[in-house]
Every structure is written in C-alpha cells, then in structure tokens.
Amino acid sequence: MIFEKNETILFTGDSVTDCNRNRSDLYDCGEGYVNLIRHYLVAKYPELQLKVQNLGISGARIIELADCIENNDLNDSPDWLCMMIGINDVWRHFDRNFTNETLIDSAFFFKAYDEIINKASKRVKGIIILSPFMIEANQNDAMRQMVDQYRAISEKLSQKHHLIYVDCQKAFDQFLKYQSSYILSPDRVHPNLAGHVLIADSWLDAVVN
C-alpha cells in the first residue's frame, strides 16, 4: 500500500472523471470511477482514513487542466494527484465543425503535460497518470489511432518522471474481445457504470493490489 494514514488523493481530468459530481461539495466524487475507488478504499482500508476528492472538469483539455492545476486543484494540498486527460484534445480534431476551439496537436500535448507534471510534482507526494482511452475495438479507426498516440505520450511521460501509470485502454480492449462497445458506452468515449468499473479496477490493480 503506497498510501499512509489521513492522506488525500485528488483526481482531476475531463468529463470521465467529473461524472456529474456536485461541485459545491469538495468530497462528492460523482457517479463514476472516482466514487468506486473511494468506496473501495473506505471499505478495505478503514484504518487509513483516506480522503478522496474529485475535481474533474467536463470538457477539459490539457490547457484547461493546466489552468486548474495552477490556480485551483492543489490549493488544499492533496498528497496524491491522479490525472486522466487527452480524449477531448483528440475529439476536437473530429468535431471541429461544431466548435471554434484551437486544436491541440501531439507536440503541444506532450509539452503542456510535461509542464503540468513538473509543477505538480513540487507540490504533492506522488502523481498517478491514467491513460486516455476510446471504447473502440478497431485500432485502424482514425480517432482510435489518435487516442493511441496521445495515450503513448501519457505513458512516455510517466516513464520519464517515474510515475505510476494506469493503462485504461488495455482493460477496454480486453472487454471488446468479447462484447460490443455499445455495452459500455453510447458514444465510445463516455463509459456507463460497467465501464467505470473497468477504470476503477485498472487503477486499483496498478496502485493498490
């Protein structure tokens, strides 16, 4: 177990992390994987009295994550920072006809993420990176290929900074060997509760088990 008594674990990222959290309640963890992880840690390690916070932001890309880390997310001095980001940076390349947002290429994504990690590592005990993912079995799909590119950047940065890395895509790919993506998601991006179970299980395997 890497966590010590009374430590705070902060999760941040996009809508997959946010997952309908109550933003007026710092300890409301939403309806997804963060809440599942919180309940697991409470039930299995009551003696540690760990605190879990969710500051995910629906729609966030790497630039919004950088702003939040700099201005808000670390103000309460969490011990551990868990980040999942990248799917919106990719998605905007495919729905740009419906948005005026500036596109984030892979080079900018790497640089911005690297800067986030450099700054955050001075303020927290440890950082855990969760990979972006797409619930799509066809690895030749154009959007899936770009997600894999940004996922590789996340893994490369984890290795560079010696961080714990959670490969969420691996869990979804294993599921998709047997069942269709629509079992887990209506849009291949936002998982239902079963999909969030896969994320939580991946995190627990990498971090706790």
C-alpha positions as CSV (number, residue, x, y, z in Angstrom):
1,M,0.0,0.0,0.0
2,I,1.5,3.3,-1.1
3,F,-0.9,5.5,0.9
4,E,-0.4,6.5,4.5
5,K,-3.0,7.4,7.1
6,N,-5.0,10.5,6.6
7,E,-3.7,11.2,3.1
8,T,-5.8,12.9,0.4
9,I,-6.0,11.6,-3.1
10,L,-7.1,14.1,-5.7
11,F,-8.5,13.1,-9.1
12,T,-8.8,15.5,-11.9
13,G,-9.4,15.4,-15.7
14,D,-12.3,15.7,-18.0
15,S,-15.9,14.5,-18.0
16,V,-15.0,10.9,-17.5
17,T,-13.5,11.9,-14.1
18,D,-16.1,14.6,-13.4
19,C,-19.1,12.3,-14.0
20,N,-21.8,14.5,-12.6
21,R,-20.0,15.5,-9.4
22,N,-21.6,18.1,-7.1
23,R,-19.2,21.0,-7.5
24,S,-20.4,22.6,-4.3
25,D,-19.2,19.6,-2.2
26,L,-15.4,19.0,-2.3
27,Y,-15.9,15.4,-1.2
28,D,-18.6,14.5,-3.7
29,C,-16.9,12.1,-6.0
30,G,-19.5,11.9,-8.8
31,E,-21.1,8.8,-10.2
32,G,-18.1,7.1,-11.9
33,Y,-14.7,5.5,-11.3
34,V,-13.6,8.0,-8.6
35,N,-16.6,7.2,-6.5
36,L,-16.0,3.5,-6.9
37,I,-12.4,3.9,-5.9
38,R,-13.4,6.0,-2.9
39,H,-15.8,3.3,-1.6
40,Y,-13.3,0.6,-2.1
41,L,-10.6,2.4,-0.1
42,V,-13.1,3.2,2.6
43,A,-14.3,-0.4,2.9
44,K,-10.9,-2.1,2.6
45,Y,-8.7,0.2,4.5
46,P,-10.7,1.9,7.2
47,E,-7.7,2.2,9.4
48,L,-6.1,4.6,6.9
49,Q,-8.9,7.1,6.8
50,L,-8.0,8.1,3.3
51,K,-9.8,11.1,1.7
52,V,-10.7,11.1,-2.0
53,Q,-11.5,14.3,-3.9
54,N,-12.8,14.7,-7.4
55,L,-12.1,17.9,-9.3
56,G,-12.7,16.7,-12.8
57,I,-14.0,19.2,-15.3
58,S,-16.4,18.2,-18.1
59,G,-15.0,19.2,-21.4
60,A,-11.4,19.8,-20.2
61,R,-8.4,19.5,-22.4
62,I,-4.8,19.7,-21.5
63,I,-4.9,23.6,-21.5
64,E,-7.8,23.7,-19.1
65,L,-6.2,21.1,-16.9
66,A,-3.0,23.2,-16.7
67,D,-5.0,26.2,-15.6
68,C,-6.8,24.2,-12.9
69,I,-3.7,22.6,-11.6
70,E,-2.0,26.0,-11.4
71,N,-4.9,28.0,-10.0
72,N,-7.3,25.7,-8.1
73,D,-6.7,22.0,-7.8
74,L,-3.7,21.9,-5.5
75,N,-4.8,24.7,-3.1
76,D,-6.0,22.2,-0.5
77,S,-2.6,20.5,-0.6
78,P,-3.5,16.9,-1.6
79,D,-0.9,14.3,-1.0
80,W,-1.5,12.4,-4.3
81,L,-2.6,13.7,-7.7
82,C,-4.3,11.4,-10.2
83,M,-4.8,12.8,-13.7
84,M,-6.7,11.5,-16.8
85,I,-6.7,13.8,-19.8
86,G,-6.5,13.6,-23.6
87,I,-9.7,12.4,-25.1
88,N,-11.1,16.0,-25.7
89,D,-7.8,17.1,-27.2
90,V,-8.3,14.3,-29.7
91,W,-12.1,14.6,-30.1
92,R,-11.9,18.3,-31.2
93,H,-9.9,17.1,-34.3
94,F,-13.0,15.2,-35.3
95,D,-15.9,17.5,-34.3
96,R,-14.1,20.8,-35.2
97,N,-17.1,21.8,-37.5
98,F,-19.1,22.2,-34.3
99,T,-16.6,24.1,-32.2
100,N,-14.2,27.1,-32.5
101,E,-11.6,25.7,-30.1
102,T,-8.0,25.7,-31.1
103,L,-6.8,22.2,-31.9
104,I,-4.2,20.6,-29.7
105,D,-1.5,18.6,-31.6
106,S,0.6,15.9,-30.1
107,A,3.7,18.1,-29.6
108,F,1.8,20.7,-27.7
109,F,0.0,17.9,-25.6
110,F,3.4,16.5,-24.7
111,K,4.9,19.8,-23.7
112,A,1.9,21.0,-21.7
113,Y,1.5,17.7,-19.9
114,D,5.2,17.7,-19.1
115,E,5.0,21.2,-17.6
116,I,2.0,20.2,-15.5
117,I,3.8,17.2,-14.1
118,N,7.0,19.3,-13.4
119,K,5.0,21.9,-11.5
120,A,2.7,19.5,-9.7
121,S,5.5,17.2,-8.6
122,K,6.9,20.0,-6.4
123,R,3.6,20.3,-4.5
124,V,2.4,16.7,-4.0
125,K,3.9,13.5,-2.6
126,G,3.1,11.5,-5.8
127,I,1.4,11.6,-9.1
128,I,-0.6,8.8,-10.8
129,I,-1.4,9.0,-14.6
130,L,-4.4,7.3,-16.0
131,S,-4.3,6.9,-19.8
132,P,-6.9,8.4,-22.1
133,F,-8.9,5.7,-23.9
134,M,-11.5,5.1,-26.6
135,I,-14.0,2.3,-26.4
136,E,-13.4,1.2,-30.0
137,A,-12.1,-2.2,-31.0
138,N,-11.0,-1.2,-34.5
139,Q,-7.5,0.0,-34.0
140,N,-7.5,1.3,-37.6
141,D,-10.3,3.8,-36.7
142,A,-8.8,7.3,-37.2
143,M,-9.9,8.6,-33.9
144,R,-8.8,5.5,-32.1
145,Q,-5.3,5.8,-33.7
146,M,-5.0,9.4,-32.5
147,V,-6.1,8.4,-29.0
148,D,-3.4,5.7,-29.0
149,Q,-0.9,8.4,-30.0
150,Y,-1.9,10.6,-27.0
151,R,-2.0,7.6,-24.7
152,A,1.6,6.8,-25.7
153,I,2.6,10.3,-24.7
154,S,1.0,9.8,-21.3
155,E,2.9,6.6,-20.8
156,K,6.1,8.1,-22.0
157,L,5.8,11.0,-19.6
158,S,5.0,8.5,-16.8
159,Q,8.2,6.7,-17.5
160,K,10.2,10.0,-17.8
161,H,9.0,11.2,-14.4
162,H,8.9,7.7,-12.8
163,L,5.2,7.9,-12.1
164,I,2.6,5.2,-11.6
165,Y,0.8,4.6,-14.9
166,V,-2.7,3.1,-15.3
167,D,-3.4,1.8,-18.8
168,C,-7.2,2.1,-19.0
169,Q,-7.2,1.3,-22.7
170,K,-5.9,-2.2,-22.0
171,A,-8.9,-3.0,-19.9
172,F,-11.4,-1.8,-22.5
173,D,-9.6,-3.7,-25.3
174,Q,-9.8,-6.9,-23.3
175,F,-13.6,-6.4,-22.9
176,L,-14.0,-5.6,-26.6
177,K,-12.7,-9.0,-27.5
178,Y,-16.0,-10.4,-26.3
179,Q,-18.6,-7.7,-26.4
180,S,-19.5,-4.6,-28.4
181,S,-18.6,-1.1,-27.3
182,Y,-22.3,-0.1,-27.0
183,I,-22.5,-2.4,-23.9
184,L,-20.2,0.2,-22.2
185,S,-20.8,3.5,-23.9
186,P,-23.3,5.2,-26.3
187,D,-20.5,7.3,-27.9
188,R,-17.3,5.3,-27.4
189,V,-16.0,8.0,-25.1
190,H,-18.2,8.3,-22.0
191,P,-18.5,5.0,-20.2
192,N,-21.5,3.8,-18.3
193,L,-21.2,2.3,-14.8
194,A,-19.8,-1.0,-16.1
195,G,-17.1,1.0,-18.0
196,H,-16.3,2.9,-14.9
197,V,-15.8,-0.4,-13.1
198,L,-13.1,-1.3,-15.6
199,I,-11.3,2.1,-15.0
200,A,-11.5,1.7,-11.2
201,D,-10.3,-1.9,-11.4
202,S,-7.3,-0.8,-13.6
203,W,-6.4,1.9,-11.1
204,L,-6.7,-0.5,-8.1
205,D,-4.6,-3.1,-9.9
206,A,-1.8,-0.6,-10.6
207,V,-1.9,1.3,-7.4
208,V,-3.2,-0.9,-4.5
209,N,-3.2,-4.5,-5.4
